[in-house]
Amino acid sequence: MQKSKKVVILGHFGVGKTSLIRRFVTDQFSDKYKVTIGVHITKKVVTLPTDDTISLILWDLEGTDALEEIRDAYLLGTHGIVFVFDVSRPSTFQHLNSDLKIVAKKVPERPLLVVGNKKDLVPEEELTQLLENHQISYNYLTSAKTGDTVEDVFMELATLLNSDA
Amino acid sequence: METKLDEKDKLELLKDILFPDDREAVQDISKRIQLLEHLVNDQKLLAAKVDPLVDDKLNTFTKNIPNTLGPTITATLKKEIKNHKDDVVDALYPVLGKMVKKYVAQEIKILSDKIDNQLGFIKRFKRKMRSWFGGPTEEQLLMRELASATIEQVLLIERDTGILKASYSVTNTIDEEMISGMLTAIKGFVEDAFHQKNQKLEQIQYELYNIHLQSFVTHYVAVVISGNYHLKSKNKLQDIIFNFYYNFMALNLDLVFKSKDPEKAGKEVRTIEKELLEKELAASFGNAKI
């Protein structure tokens, strides 16, 4: 039987949450920035290497600088979280640890992946140095524009959620 | 004539002479055993003898249940209810809901009848006026008012996650899992935004369609309705939803109580086959007239 799992995508304004989802679900990218209001929901059925299929219901929440203010109603029953920051804007990751604490408090004991998006905008060496300087630990660095590593994020989360069930 | 007796016959003769009483006793016992065998093998005869005794024992047992098994049953029920509070409340919700609804519906009907009596004349007059001034005919207007509501789609959704458990649909729509998610988000937003935790979003209306949302403890049912959806239709629909949900929770509770381990029970609830639920949905809502 195919399982369905609720995944919420969180992060500050304009970090590319919607673009990541669009790249993953429809393999498309658009330069035009459209603010997400409230929440937008999409779905993708993923087949894991074990041949299990899992339906990811992706809740793209509007970006916010104050994570405490995210509506609890949107987070209820969340199975997994992707926290996205923009590697080209330090303001979106300089408080990453405290941001993650807030997320963990709101959605405790759920698989969480930290993703630095827009890696195409920063040269690789500079990027490594920048993240080291800010002592940022992350799971993946992605580019929704080129599609680099996007699939890996959701596949790992799907695998975690599949074994979690 | 001389009769020749063999050793065995001689022994028997000697036995008859020496122990005549024993001989009779043995024959008597043998007869009794035969009678008993007959009694045991003949079901009717045995039932006639045993049934009164069993009935008597059963009556005594039934009378003594409150004293003998009562405390054990109460303790088990208490434990199960404590372990599965949500499931029990969820199962009782439709039953209590029906009772409350019947009372409220009855009161509203009385009120509605009173208002109808007062407004009947005005309504008829308004209809005639609209008809006279170039609008649709009075018959058309009446037909429009009487057009019944039709169930287009039913979704059983997990309340917190917004994950679709089962669906029934007359027409094709976009992905039902996405609709379920969006409905849950809208519902969550409205209930959260107005800080009315105990108030639930019950209806979304758009042009000719209505979405009726009936919330329970762990799930909610969303029904998309086309046509004239008025109080009477709502009343009928709620009865159908309550009946369906009662059956659904009965299935859930069966699974919960089958497992002694609360940890496992939680997971087993989720293993009700989607197909079974969809059959239940189709049976409950498929030919329903509201």
HADDOCK unambig.tbl for C-alpha pairs under 7 A between the chains (distance, minus, plus):
assign (segid A and resid 4 and name CA) (segid B and resid 163 and name CA) 6.76 0.50 0.50
assign (segid A and resid 6 and name CA) (segid B and resid 161 and name CA) 6.29 0.50 0.50
assign (segid A and resid 41 and name CA) (segid B and resid 178 and name CA) 6.13 0.50 0.50
assign (segid A and resid 41 and name CA) (segid B and resid 181 and name CA) 6.45 0.50 0.50
assign (segid A and resid 41 and name CA) (segid B and resid 182 and name CA) 6.35 0.50 0.50
assign (segid A and resid 42 and name CA) (segid B and resid 178 and name CA) 6.02 0.50 0.50
assign (segid A and resid 43 and name CA) (segid B and resid 178 and name CA) 6.60 0.50 0.50
assign (segid A and resid 73 and name CA) (segid B and resid 188 and name CA) 4.96 0.50 0.50
assign (segid A and resid 73 and name CA) (segid B and resid 189 and name CA) 6.64 0.50 0.50
assign (segid A and resid 73 and name CA) (segid B and resid 192 and name CA) 6.60 0.50 0.50
assign (segid A and resid 74 and name CA) (segid B and resid 185 and name CA) 6.23 0.50 0.50
assign (segid A and resid 74 and name CA) (segid B and resid 188 and name CA) 6.73 0.50 0.50
assign (segid A and resid 76 and name CA) (segid B and resid 160 and name CA) 5.04 0.50 0.50
assign (segid A and resid 76 and name CA) (segid B and resid 161 and name CA) 6.07 0.50 0.50
assign (segid A and resid 77 and name CA) (segid B and resid 160 and name CA) 4.89 0.50 0.50
assign (segid A and resid 77 and name CA) (segid B and resid 161 and name CA) 4.37 0.50 0.50
assign (segid A and resid 78 and name CA) (segid B and resid 161 and name CA) 6.19 0.50 0.50
